[in-house]
């Protein structure tokens, strides 16, 4: 399967804030980037939702935790326990505030007094500046600080574009031999028989634009992180309250629908997803409507939603 047909796909597992409801689970999302599965936050019931929406536990090698409030971490110990029972033997990587290791280790020591069959690698986050925290051949992941009552980070996932394509007309114009073409794709220039240097940028083009997703967890409205989410194709931003509860949102370090939409507008993102709704709202329509007044391309997420970011030609 080519990268052009492989997914950049987000599955929503939980949309509630601190209190789960009868039909809304706490925060958890799974992002599939070209067959790499990343779990973002792990609220209570995450593994149940993964079962329901057919996301295999063995596919999750990297877990990104925004902060250490319960509605974002209470599902972790259950998920790890299930991985142990299923015989997992490959490393599990967790990116979070450094204190999470104490929380997980203490619980595991009671439940599994001996060694567990796989290594948990903890990667502490930086809460003062943006940071590259994971990278492979297909994707880069960055963390960036948010404004909440405890140290909190957002995450940005960027698909790598891969090698560019040679422009057929340029191959013919400069009579570029086959032996030179891979080197040019990898960034090299071309030297003609007459001694002229033809730059790489003139000879190549990316057929498709890279795709991107940013996750803004619990945060008070703050324009400091706009640059970290600028121009992403898809932005998730918490919208715990409607704007008539703006003072409550501010005092609890949360955002309203208008706050989320304002960030999306200023950052010029492609599409906005809002969630982390307070249990006081039986219907999230008021939050959605106020967000759409500012940023029409807004969707209020629900459990089980699957959002696909399509490839776009350069």
C-alpha positions as CSV (number, residue, x, y, z in Angstrom):
1,X,0.0,0.0,0.0
2,X,1.4,3.4,-1.0
3,X,1.7,6.4,1.4
4,X,-0.8,8.1,-0.8
5,X,-3.5,5.6,0.1
6,X,-2.5,5.0,3.7
7,X,-4.5,6.7,6.4
8,X,-4.0,9.8,8.5
9,X,-7.0,9.0,10.7
10,X,-8.2,10.0,14.1
11,X,-10.6,7.9,16.2
12,X,-12.4,9.5,19.2
13,X,-12.7,7.3,22.3
14,X,-13.8,9.9,24.9
15,X,-15.2,13.4,24.8
16,X,-16.2,14.2,28.4
17,X,-14.4,16.3,30.9
18,X,-13.6,15.3,34.5
19,X,-17.0,13.6,35.1
20,X,-17.9,10.7,32.7
21,X,-21.6,10.5,31.8
22,X,-23.8,7.6,30.8
23,X,-22.8,8.1,27.1
24,X,-19.5,10.1,27.3
25,X,-16.1,8.7,28.3
26,X,-13.2,10.8,29.5
27,X,-10.5,12.0,27.1
28,X,-8.8,9.5,24.8
29,X,-8.0,9.5,21.1
30,X,-6.1,7.3,18.7
31,X,-4.3,8.7,15.7
32,X,-3.3,6.4,12.9
33,X,-0.5,7.9,10.8
34,X,0.4,5.6,7.9
35,X,-0.2,2.5,10.0
36,X,1.5,3.9,13.2
37,X,-1.0,4.1,16.0
38,X,-0.6,6.8,18.7
39,X,-2.8,6.9,21.9
40,X,-3.3,10.5,23.1
41,X,-4.5,10.6,26.7
42,X,-5.9,7.6,28.5
43,X,-9.0,8.4,30.6
44,X,-11.0,5.8,32.4
45,X,-12.6,3.2,30.1
46,X,-10.1,3.7,27.3
47,X,-9.4,0.0,26.8
48,X,-13.2,-0.7,26.7
49,X,-13.5,1.9,24.0
50,X,-10.6,0.5,22.1
51,X,-12.3,-2.9,22.1
52,X,-15.6,-1.4,21.0
53,X,-14.0,0.5,18.0
54,X,-11.6,-2.3,17.1
55,X,-8.3,-0.8,17.8
56,X,-5.9,-3.6,18.8
57,X,-3.9,-3.2,22.0
58,X,-0.7,-4.5,20.3
59,X,-0.8,-1.6,17.8
60,X,-0.1,0.9,20.6
61,X,3.6,1.4,21.2
62,X,3.5,5.2,22.0
63,X,1.2,6.9,24.5
64,X,1.1,10.7,24.9
65,X,-0.2,12.1,28.1
66,X,-1.0,15.8,28.2
67,X,-1.2,16.1,32.0
68,X,-1.8,14.2,35.2
69,X,-5.4,14.9,36.0
70,X,-7.4,11.7,36.5
71,X,-9.7,12.1,33.5
72,X,-6.6,11.8,31.3
73,X,-4.7,9.0,33.0
74,X,-7.1,6.7,35.0
75,X,-7.3,4.3,32.1
76,X,-3.5,3.7,31.9
77,X,-3.0,1.1,34.6
78,X,-5.9,-1.0,33.2
79,X,-4.6,-0.8,29.7
80,X,-1.1,-1.7,30.8
81,X,-2.4,-4.6,32.9
82,X,-4.3,-5.9,29.8
83,X,-1.2,-5.7,27.8
84,X,0.6,-7.8,30.4
85,X,-2.1,-10.4,30.4
86,X,-2.0,-10.6,26.6
87,X,1.7,-11.4,26.7
88,X,3.1,-8.2,25.3
89,X,6.9,-8.3,25.1
90,X,7.8,-5.2,23.1
91,X,8.6,-1.9,24.7
92,X,5.9,0.6,25.5
93,X,6.8,4.3,25.3
94,X,5.0,6.9,27.5
95,X,5.5,10.7,27.0
96,X,4.3,12.7,30.0
97,X,5.1,14.7,33.1
98,X,8.0,12.9,34.9
99,X,5.9,12.1,38.0
100,X,3.7,9.7,36.1
101,X,6.4,7.0,36.4
102,X,6.0,7.0,40.2
103,X,2.2,6.7,39.8
104,X,2.4,3.8,37.4
105,X,5.3,2.0,39.1
106,X,3.6,2.1,42.5
107,X,0.4,0.5,41.1
108,X,2.3,-2.2,39.1
109,X,4.4,-3.1,42.1
110,X,1.2,-4.1,44.0
111,X,-0.5,-5.9,41.1
112,X,2.6,-7.6,39.6
113,X,5.3,-7.8,42.4
114,X,7.8,-9.4,39.9
115,X,9.1,-8.1,36.6
116,X,6.6,-7.4,33.9
117,X,7.4,-8.9,30.5
118,X,8.1,-5.7,28.7
119,X,9.9,-2.4,29.3
120,X,8.0,0.8,29.9
121,X,10.1,3.7,28.6
122,X,9.2,7.0,30.1
123,X,10.0,10.2,28.2
124,X,9.6,13.4,30.3
125,X,8.2,16.5,28.5
126,X,9.4,20.0,28.5
127,X,6.8,22.5,29.8
128,X,8.6,25.7,28.9
129,X,9.1,25.4,25.1
130,X,8.2,23.4,22.1
131,X,10.1,20.1,21.8
132,X,10.5,17.3,19.2
133,X,9.7,14.2,21.3
134,X,9.4,11.4,18.7
135,X,10.5,10.9,15.1
136,X,10.8,8.1,12.6
137,X,10.8,7.9,8.8
138,X,7.2,8.8,8.4
139,X,6.1,11.1,11.3
140,X,7.4,13.7,13.7
141,X,5.7,14.5,17.0
142,X,6.2,17.8,19.0
143,X,5.0,18.8,22.4
144,X,4.3,22.4,23.4
145,X,3.2,24.0,26.6
146,X,-0.4,24.9,27.4
147,X,-1.9,26.9,30.3
148,X,-3.6,24.8,32.9
149,X,-3.6,24.3,36.7
150,X,-0.8,21.6,36.5
151,X,2.0,21.2,33.9
152,X,0.2,20.4,30.6
153,X,1.4,19.9,27.0
154,X,-0.3,19.8,23.7
155,X,1.0,17.6,20.8
156,X,1.5,18.2,17.1
157,X,1.8,15.2,14.7
158,X,3.3,15.9,11.3
159,X,3.5,13.4,8.4
160,X,6.8,13.5,6.6
161,X,6.5,14.1,2.9
162,X,9.1,11.6,1.8
163,X,11.3,12.1,-1.2
164,X,10.0,14.4,-3.9
165,X,9.3,13.4,-7.5
166,X,11.5,14.4,-10.4
167,X,9.7,16.6,-12.9
168,X,9.5,14.6,-16.2
169,X,10.0,17.7,-18.3
170,X,13.2,18.6,-16.4
171,X,14.6,15.1,-16.9
172,X,14.1,15.5,-20.6
173,X,15.3,19.1,-20.8
174,X,18.6,18.4,-19.0
175,X,18.9,14.8,-20.2
176,X,19.4,13.6,-16.6
177,X,20.8,10.1,-16.6
178,X,19.1,7.4,-14.5
179,X,22.2,7.0,-12.2
180,X,21.8,10.7,-11.0
181,X,18.1,10.7,-10.3
182,X,18.0,9.1,-6.8
183,X,20.8,11.5,-5.7
184,X,18.7,14.5,-6.9
185,X,15.6,13.2,-5.1
186,X,17.6,13.0,-1.9
187,X,18.5,16.7,-2.2
188,X,21.3,16.9,-4.7
189,X,21.7,19.4,-7.5
190,X,22.5,18.5,-11.1
191,X,25.7,19.5,-13.0
192,X,25.1,19.8,-16.8
193,X,27.7,18.8,-19.4
194,X,28.2,22.6,-19.9
195,X,29.1,23.1,-16.3
196,X,25.8,24.7,-15.1
197,X,24.4,23.8,-11.7
198,X,20.6,23.1,-11.8
199,X,19.3,23.3,-8.2
200,X,17.4,20.5,-6.6
201,X,14.3,22.7,-6.1
202,X,14.0,23.4,-9.8
203,X,14.1,19.7,-10.7
204,X,11.7,18.2,-8.1
205,X,8.2,18.6,-6.7
206,X,6.2,17.0,-3.9
207,X,3.1,15.4,-5.4
208,X,1.2,15.6,-2.1
209,X,1.2,18.0,0.9
210,X,2.2,16.6,4.3
211,X,-0.7,16.2,6.7
212,X,-0.8,17.4,10.3
213,X,-2.9,17.2,13.5
214,X,-2.6,19.1,16.8
215,X,-4.1,18.2,20.1
216,X,-4.8,21.0,22.6
217,X,-5.9,19.4,25.9
218,X,-7.1,21.3,29.0
219,X,-6.0,24.9,28.8
220,X,-7.1,28.4,29.5
221,X,-7.4,30.7,26.4
222,X,-3.8,31.8,25.7
223,X,-2.5,32.9,22.3
224,X,1.1,31.7,23.2
225,X,0.6,28.3,21.6
226,X,-0.9,29.6,18.3
227,X,2.4,29.2,16.4
228,X,2.6,25.6,17.6
229,X,-0.7,24.7,15.8
230,X,-0.5,27.1,12.9
231,X,-1.8,25.8,9.6
232,X,-2.4,22.2,10.8
233,X,-5.0,20.3,8.8
234,X,-6.9,19.2,11.9
235,X,-6.9,20.8,15.4
236,X,-8.6,19.3,18.4
237,X,-9.1,21.9,21.1
238,X,-10.9,21.4,24.4
239,X,-14.2,23.4,24.8
240,X,-15.4,22.5,28.3
241,X,-17.9,25.3,28.6
242,X,-20.2,27.6,26.6
243,X,-19.2,31.3,26.6
244,X,-21.9,32.2,29.1
245,X,-19.6,30.4,31.6
246,X,-16.5,32.2,30.5
247,X,-15.6,33.2,34.1
248,X,-15.9,29.6,35.3
249,X,-13.8,28.5,32.3
250,X,-11.1,31.1,33.2
251,X,-11.0,30.3,36.9
252,X,-10.7,26.5,36.2
253,X,-8.1,27.0,33.4
254,X,-10.4,25.7,30.7
255,X,-11.7,27.1,27.4
256,X,-15.1,27.9,25.9
257,X,-16.3,27.1,22.4
258,X,-15.5,30.7,21.4
259,X,-12.0,30.4,22.8
260,X,-11.3,27.2,20.8
261,X,-12.7,28.8,17.6
262,X,-10.6,31.9,18.1
263,X,-7.4,29.9,18.3
264,X,-8.4,28.0,15.2
265,X,-9.1,31.2,13.3
266,X,-5.9,32.9,14.3
267,X,-3.9,29.8,13.6
268,X,-5.5,29.4,10.2
269,X,-6.1,25.6,10.7
270,X,-8.1,23.5,8.2
271,X,-10.7,22.0,10.6
272,X,-11.5,22.3,14.3
273,X,-12.7,19.5,16.6
274,X,-14.1,20.5,20.0
275,X,-14.6,18.2,23.0
276,X,-13.9,17.7,26.7
277,X,-17.5,18.8,27.4
278,X,-18.6,19.5,30.9
279,X,-21.1,17.0,32.3
280,X,-23.5,19.9,32.9
281,X,-24.3,19.9,29.2
282,X,-26.7,17.2,28.1
283,X,-26.4,18.7,24.6
284,X,-23.2,20.3,23.2
285,X,-25.1,22.2,20.5
286,X,-24.7,25.6,22.3
287,X,-20.9,25.2,22.5
288,X,-20.8,24.1,18.8
289,X,-23.0,27.0,17.6
290,X,-20.9,29.6,19.3
291,X,-17.7,28.1,17.9
292,X,-19.1,27.9,14.3
293,X,-20.0,31.6,14.4
294,X,-16.3,32.3,14.6
295,X,-14.9,29.3,12.8
296,X,-17.5,27.5,10.5
297,X,-15.3,24.4,9.9
298,X,-15.9,23.2,13.5
299,X,-17.2,19.8,14.6
300,X,-18.3,18.7,18.0
301,X,-16.9,15.2,18.5
302,X,-18.7,12.1,19.7
303,X,-17.4,8.7,20.8
304,X,-16.7,6.5,17.8
305,X,-16.1,9.4,15.4
306,X,-13.5,8.7,12.8
307,X,-12.0,11.7,11.1
308,X,-9.8,11.2,8.0
309,X,-7.4,13.8,6.8
310,X,-7.2,13.3,3.0
311,X,-4.1,13.7,0.9
312,X,-4.0,17.0,-1.0
313,X,-1.9,17.7,-4.1
314,X,0.8,20.2,-3.8
